[in-house]
C-alpha cells in the first residue's frame, strides 16, 4: 500500500512539473507575440 501511495505522489509531482513547464512556455510565447 505504501508503495502505491508513493507512486501516486510521484505521478502527481510529475504532473505539476509538466504543468509549470507548459505554463512557462506559454507565457514566454505570449510575451514574444506581444512584442
C-alpha positions as CSV (number, residue, x, y, z in Angstrom):
1,X,0.0,0.0,0.0
2,X,2.8,2.4,0.9
3,X,4.5,1.8,-2.5
4,X,1.3,2.5,-4.3
5,X,0.7,5.8,-2.5
6,X,4.4,6.8,-3.2
7,X,3.9,6.1,-6.9
8,X,0.7,8.2,-6.9
9,X,2.6,11.1,-5.2
10,X,5.4,10.8,-7.7
11,X,2.9,10.9,-10.6
12,X,1.3,14.0,-9.1
13,X,4.6,15.7,-8.7
14,X,5.5,14.9,-12.3
15,X,2.1,16.3,-13.5
16,X,2.7,19.5,-11.5
17,X,6.2,19.9,-13.0
18,X,4.9,19.4,-16.5
19,X,2.1,21.9,-15.9
20,X,4.5,24.6,-14.7
21,X,6.8,23.9,-17.7
22,X,3.9,24.3,-20.1
23,X,2.7,27.5,-18.4
24,X,6.2,28.9,-18.6
25,X,6.5,28.0,-22.3
26,X,3.0,29.6,-22.9
27,X,3.9,32.8,-21.1
28,X,7.1,33.2,-23.0
29,X,5.3,32.6,-26.3
30,X,2.7,35.2,-25.4
31,X,5.4,37.7,-24.5
32,X,7.0,37.2,-27.9
33,X,3.7,37.6,-29.6
34,X,3.0,41.0,-27.9
35,X,6.4,42.4,-29.0
